[in-house]
Amino acid sequence: MRRLLIWAPLALFIAFFVVFASGLISPESKTIRSQLIGKPMPTFALAPGVPGKPGLSSAELANGKPHLVNVFASWCIPCIAEAPQLEQLAQAGVPIYGVAIRDRPEDLARFLARNGDPYRAIGGDPNSSVQIALGSSGVPETFIVDGKGIIRHQHIGDIQPQDVPGIMSALGAAK
Amino acid sequence: MRKAALAALLLATASPLLADSLMPAAPYTNEQLPDPKQEAAAKHLMESLRCLVCQGQSIADSDAEMAGDMRSLVRTRIQKGEKPEDIRKWLIERYGDWVSYNPPLDALTWPLWVMPILFLGIGVWIVSGRLKRRNRK
């Protein structure tokens, strides 16, 4: 027993070494999910992000219909990848509202002309204030909000073709 | 040699392709508040809030745009008279405890406080045992 015990400090040292070395070599990068799932949409009012389209306020969103709030930006490359999926959802009758992060109207207009415009309204969020209020940590992110204005689901990253059925059924459940 | 020099020159003049916006920084992102007391409170808070992009850096250290917007948020709210701990609470409500470098004392984190006392106790116990043995000799 004693003879085994002398190896305990070395074993402990090796265990710690492995833990710290693996943490240094591949540091964890966590996806931080919003804590607002199941909670009401924060109150906000954003000016139009692009001329000729209405801005976005939380009051307008509480209209009794489930909808998507898409956090995006013209400078965000995965946002281009999810554009066809958003278009598909919009064509299926899903109301999609955009929050454009740190965007200029001219860039946004070009982005919409190029990648399609599935948005009913786009609020410009020049200081990421609504993004932070939503507990969102990047672009693109999509929130599924039910008819009472309660956030039901957060989709982090771009919506890929295989994600569309899940989003449709989550929207159906959000009624 | 010449190739290496050219490569070095190209590297030095290259601009990285960043997924960043073209918008200017929000107010108070990189400027201090005029009131030194408020600025000190803001700095203290910003150093203990975690950046969501450059995870492991505080928003005071990070160059990420989102960290800049969070600094702007912290400074403008402190300027309006909001208490730093209320701002921290507001952010924790959105991002969870993860966003704060100041962990709360709760069911999950209590060992962080209890373990040092426990280890100190074990140390005292070992040392006192050794001393007693040595005194006997």
Interface residues (C-beta under 8 A of the other chain):
Chain A: P27 E28 S29 K30 I32 R33 S34 Q35 L36 A73 W75 C76 I77 I101 R102 D103 R104 D107 P126 N127 S128 S129 Q131 I132 A133 L134 G135 S137 G138
Chain B: A19 D20 S21 L22 M23 A26 L52 V53 Q55 G56 E65 M66 D69 M70 S72 L73 L91 I92 E93 R94 Y95 G96 W98 V99
